[in-house]
Structures are given as structure tokens and as C-alpha cells.
Amino acid sequence: MATAAAAKKGSTPATQDETQLSHPPEAAAQKLAADPWSAVQEVTDLKVLEKLKCLLIGPNGHGKTTCACRFRRPLVGVTELQAVPSIREANPNALIKTIRTFGDLLAFRQLMGSAELSQRVDGVVLDSLTDAQRIIKDYQTAQQPKRKDVTDQDTWGVIIDKTARLARELRDLPVHTIVICLDREIEIEGEGIVHRPAVSGKALPSMLGQYFNLVGYISRQTRVNGVRREVMFEGPDRYQTKRMTGLDEVEAPEPLLW
């Protein structure tokens, strides 16, 4: 009856999966009621999707794109055409989807959700989340009923929510994923300069790392044998980093070796 009522109102009927989530099958509900521990599993029995999910932060020109596209055959969503030569040089096998408009971003998300994704590519790269948020902002601001030139507070809430959702969708893909973010230097009283992902939102820059199993800061360093690029996965508190077991605090920019 609930489905018929929803149809009369013009809303979307609940799917079978949604119905089962809200109303588990009677037999399963009775089993849980009789023995709540029946839903608990041994940790060794759980099959975990062991894929790299990395947030890569760094300044312009420090090799973020070159590093990120080193999977065997990645799909790269690129928001700046000047990055294409770097991708071509680093990996001629890369597939490119340019993202210049909100429609392009929706098309990239459709590719992400494709059933063929894991057969066609072994990794997905978004270059960059900073620009993707700007595209979302431009689109949402243009949808405001009044002023189109200033983003109001409610619209900012939508923009931040959609940015976080995009990050979660990328995290949940069945392939390796690297999300690139520009570096933003912020001066905090008593702490000095700290480095955070260049995305807008009061809490989002600090909480963004929780969506990934690895957070690295890429930079150019002068060593005895010359200048080289390095990715820091554990360092001073002024950098947002996260290291996985088995990785050193600093690694070469080679994702297939992480």
C-alpha cells in the first residue's frame, strides 16, 4: 500500500533493497531477535576490498598528476587541459575524461558507476577535487533563485555536501583511487603555517582524510643526488598525512609500489 500511496503523490516507489533495509525479512528478523550474535562475523572471515584509496595533496608543479596516473591503465578526470601533456608523458595508456562543466562532472560520475569500470581500468584519478568543488560552486550558485553572482549560505551547504559525497563515491570504487587536491597554507595563531587540502568548508578540509586509507603530501626535495619528488605519509602535525601499515614515512611517487 505504501508503494501505491507514493505513486499517487508522484514520489519514487521504494526499491526492494530499500524495503528490505527498513523491514528485514521476517525469518531474518526472528533469527536476530533470538540470537543477536548471529550477525557478528570473525574479522578473518570478512573479505576486504584491498585497493589503494589515496588523497594526494601538494602545491602546483610538484608532480601530483605525474605521480597519480602511474597505474597500468587509469581513468583520469582532468579539470585543467594543461595537465594532459604531463599525463601523456607519464602514462600513454591513460584514459582521459575532461571535466570543464558540471555536466562533465556528472558524466565522469557515470563512468565511475559503470559496471564495466574494473574491466576497463585499474585505477581512477580525479585531478583535482579543488577544481571539482569550484565547478560545483559555479553550478549551484547559478541555480539560486535570487542573486547569481554571490553564493549564499544555504548554497554553500549544498556545495560542501556534494564535495564530500564525491570524495566518498571515489573512495568506494572497486579500483585503486587517487584524489588530487591543491595545497592551502593557513596561518594559525600559536601554530604557525599549516597545510590543508584546498577545499572550502569549515570542517571539510580537516575531515577529508577520513575518507581515504592513505593521505600523502608531495613535494620537491634537494638531496645529495639532486632534486627529487617525494610523498610524505607521516610527518609534522602541520601537514595532513595518513600512513598505511608497510609503508615508510616517505615514499617515492610510485603508487604501484605503495
C-alpha positions as CSV (number, residue, x, y, z in Angstrom):
1,M,0.0,0.0,0.0
2,A,2.9,2.3,0.8
3,T,4.1,2.0,-2.8
4,A,0.7,2.8,-4.2
5,A,0.4,5.9,-2.0
6,A,3.9,7.0,-3.1
7,A,2.9,6.6,-6.7
8,K,-0.2,8.8,-6.2
9,K,1.9,11.5,-4.7
10,G,4.3,11.4,-7.6
11,S,7.3,10.2,-5.5
12,T,9.6,7.4,-6.4
13,P,8.4,4.0,-5.0
14,A,10.8,2.3,-2.6
15,T,13.0,-0.3,-4.2
16,Q,13.2,-3.9,-3.0
17,D,16.6,-3.2,-1.4
18,E,15.3,-0.1,0.4
19,T,12.3,-2.0,1.7
20,Q,14.5,-4.9,3.0
21,L,16.7,-2.4,4.7
22,S,13.9,-0.8,6.6
23,H,11.9,-4.1,7.1
24,P,14.2,-7.1,7.2
25,P,12.6,-10.4,6.0
26,E,10.6,-12.0,8.8
27,A,12.8,-15.1,9.2
28,A,16.0,-12.9,9.4
29,A,14.3,-10.6,12.0
30,Q,13.3,-13.6,14.1
31,K,16.8,-15.0,13.9
32,L,18.3,-11.7,15.1
33,A,15.8,-11.4,17.9
34,A,16.6,-14.9,19.1
35,D,20.4,-14.5,18.7
36,P,21.8,-11.0,18.1
37,W,25.3,-12.5,17.9
38,S,24.3,-14.3,14.7
39,A,25.0,-11.1,12.8
40,V,28.6,-10.9,14.1
41,Q,31.5,-12.2,12.0
42,E,35.1,-13.2,12.7
43,V,37.4,-10.5,11.4
44,T,39.4,-13.1,9.4
45,D,36.2,-14.1,7.6
46,L,35.5,-10.7,6.2
47,K,36.6,-10.0,2.6
48,V,38.0,-6.5,2.4
49,L,38.5,-4.8,-0.9
50,E,42.2,-4.2,-0.8
51,K,42.5,-1.2,-3.1
52,L,44.6,2.0,-2.7
53,K,42.4,5.0,-1.7
54,C,44.7,8.0,-1.6
55,L,44.3,11.7,-1.1
56,L,47.3,13.4,-2.6
57,I,48.0,17.0,-1.6
58,G,50.6,19.3,-2.9
59,P,51.5,22.7,-4.4
60,N,51.3,23.5,-8.1
61,G,54.1,22.0,-10.2
62,H,55.3,19.4,-7.7
63,G,54.3,16.3,-9.7
64,K,50.9,15.4,-8.3
65,T,49.4,14.5,-11.7
66,T,52.5,12.6,-12.9
67,C,52.5,10.6,-9.7
68,A,48.8,9.8,-9.7
69,C,48.5,8.5,-13.2
70,R,51.1,5.8,-12.9
71,F,48.6,2.9,-12.7
72,R,48.7,0.5,-15.6
73,R,45.6,1.9,-17.2
74,P,43.9,4.7,-15.2
75,L,40.9,6.7,-16.0
76,V,41.8,10.3,-15.2
77,G,39.2,13.0,-14.7
78,V,41.2,16.2,-15.5
79,T,39.9,19.7,-14.9
80,E,42.8,21.5,-16.5
81,L,43.9,20.8,-20.1
82,Q,47.4,21.9,-19.3
83,A,47.8,18.7,-17.3
84,V,47.2,16.5,-20.4
85,P,50.8,16.6,-21.7
86,S,52.1,15.5,-18.3
87,I,49.7,12.6,-18.3
88,R,50.6,11.6,-21.8
89,E,54.3,11.6,-21.0
90,A,53.9,9.7,-17.7
91,N,51.4,7.1,-19.0
92,P,50.4,6.8,-22.7
93,N,47.9,4.1,-21.6
94,A,45.8,6.5,-19.5
95,L,42.2,7.3,-20.5
96,I,41.1,10.9,-20.1
97,K,37.8,12.5,-19.3
98,T,38.0,16.3,-19.4
99,I,35.9,18.0,-16.7
100,R,35.2,21.6,-17.5
101,T,31.5,21.9,-16.6
102,F,29.0,20.4,-14.1
103,G,27.7,18.2,-16.9
104,D,31.2,16.9,-17.5
105,L,31.4,16.1,-13.8
106,L,28.1,14.2,-13.9
107,A,29.4,12.3,-17.0
108,F,32.6,11.4,-15.0
109,R,30.5,10.1,-12.1
110,Q,28.6,7.9,-14.6
111,L,31.8,6.4,-15.7
112,M,32.7,5.8,-12.1
113,G,29.5,4.0,-11.6
114,S,29.8,1.9,-14.7
115,A,29.6,-1.9,-14.3
116,E,32.5,-2.1,-16.7
117,L,34.8,0.1,-14.7
118,S,37.0,-2.6,-13.2
119,Q,37.3,-4.4,-16.5
120,R,38.4,-1.3,-18.4
121,V,40.8,0.4,-15.9
122,D,42.8,-0.5,-12.8
123,G,42.6,3.0,-11.3
124,V,40.6,6.2,-11.2
125,V,42.2,9.6,-10.7
126,L,40.4,12.9,-10.1
127,D,42.7,15.9,-10.9
128,S,41.6,17.8,-8.9
129,L,39.0,17.9,-6.1
130,T,39.8,21.6,-5.7
131,D,38.6,22.4,-9.2
132,A,35.7,19.9,-9.0
133,Q,34.4,21.9,-6.0
134,R,34.8,25.1,-7.9
135,I,32.7,23.6,-10.8
136,I,30.0,22.5,-8.3
137,K,30.0,26.0,-6.7
138,D,29.6,27.7,-10.1
139,Y,26.7,25.5,-11.0
140,Q,24.9,25.7,-7.6
141,T,25.3,29.4,-7.4
142,A,23.7,29.8,-10.9
143,Q,20.7,27.8,-9.6
144,Q,19.9,30.3,-6.8
145,P,16.5,31.9,-7.1
146,K,17.8,35.5,-6.5
147,R,21.4,36.6,-6.8
148,K,23.5,34.6,-9.2
149,D,26.8,36.4,-8.5
150,V,27.2,35.7,-4.8
151,T,27.0,32.3,-3.2
152,D,24.6,32.3,-0.2
153,Q,25.0,30.3,3.0
154,D,22.4,27.6,2.1
155,T,24.1,27.1,-1.3
156,W,27.5,26.7,0.4
157,G,26.0,23.9,2.5
158,V,24.9,22.1,-0.7
159,I,28.3,22.6,-2.3
160,I,30.2,21.2,0.7
161,D,27.8,18.2,1.0
162,K,28.3,17.4,-2.7
163,T,32.0,17.7,-2.5
164,A,32.1,15.3,0.4
165,R,29.8,12.9,-1.4
166,L,32.0,13.0,-4.5
167,A,35.0,12.1,-2.3
168,R,33.1,9.2,-0.7
169,E,32.0,7.9,-4.1
170,L,35.6,7.9,-5.3
171,R,36.7,6.1,-2.1
172,D,34.1,3.3,-2.7
173,L,35.1,2.4,-6.2
174,P,36.2,-1.2,-6.9
175,V,39.6,0.0,-8.3
176,H,42.6,2.0,-7.0
177,T,41.8,5.6,-6.5
178,I,43.8,8.8,-6.1
179,V,42.1,12.1,-5.5
180,I,44.4,15.1,-6.0
181,C,44.0,18.3,-4.0
182,L,45.9,21.5,-4.2
183,D,47.7,22.6,-1.0
184,R,46.4,25.6,1.0
185,E,48.7,27.3,3.6
186,I,46.8,28.6,6.6
187,E,48.4,30.6,9.4
188,I,47.0,29.7,12.8
189,E,47.9,31.7,15.9
190,G,50.2,29.7,18.1
191,E,50.9,27.1,15.4
192,G,52.3,29.0,12.5
193,I,51.7,27.8,8.9
194,V,49.7,24.6,8.5
195,H,49.0,22.8,5.2
196,R,45.4,21.6,4.4
197,P,43.6,20.4,1.3
198,A,42.4,23.4,-0.7
199,V,38.7,22.8,-0.5
200,S,36.1,25.1,1.1
201,G,34.1,24.3,4.2
202,K,34.7,24.9,7.9
203,A,35.2,21.2,8.7
204,L,35.7,19.6,5.3
205,P,39.5,20.2,4.9
206,S,40.3,18.6,8.2
207,M,37.8,15.7,7.8
208,L,38.6,14.9,4.2
209,G,41.4,12.5,5.1
210,Q,39.0,10.2,6.9
211,Y,37.5,9.1,3.6
212,F,40.8,7.5,2.4
213,N,43.2,4.9,3.7
214,L,46.2,6.9,2.7
215,V,46.9,10.7,2.7
216,G,50.2,12.0,1.2
217,Y,51.9,15.3,0.7
218,I,54.0,15.5,-2.4
219,S,57.0,17.9,-2.6
220,R,60.3,18.5,-4.3
221,Q,63.3,17.9,-2.1
222,T,67.0,18.6,-2.6
223,R,69.1,15.5,-1.9
224,V,72.7,14.6,-2.4
225,N,72.0,13.2,-5.8
226,G,69.9,16.2,-6.9
227,V,66.3,17.3,-6.7
228,R,63.6,14.6,-6.5
229,R,59.9,14.3,-5.7
230,E,58.8,12.5,-2.5
231,V,55.5,11.7,-0.9
232,M,55.3,12.1,2.8
233,F,52.8,9.8,4.5
234,E,53.7,10.6,8.1
235,G,55.2,13.9,9.3
236,P,54.8,17.0,11.4
237,D,51.3,17.9,12.6
238,R,51.2,20.9,10.3
239,Y,50.7,18.5,7.4
240,Q,47.7,16.3,6.9
241,T,49.0,12.8,6.3
242,K,48.0,9.2,6.9
243,R,50.2,6.1,6.5
244,M,49.2,2.5,5.9
245,T,51.0,-0.4,7.5
246,G,54.0,-1.5,5.5
247,L,54.8,2.0,4.1
248,D,57.7,4.2,5.1
249,E,57.1,7.7,6.3
250,V,58.3,9.0,2.9
251,E,58.0,7.1,-0.3
252,A,58.8,7.6,-4.0
253,P,55.9,8.8,-6.1
254,E,55.1,5.4,-7.5
255,P,51.6,4.3,-6.5
256,L,52.0,0.7,-7.7
257,L,54.8,0.3,-5.1
258,W,52.7,1.6,-2.2
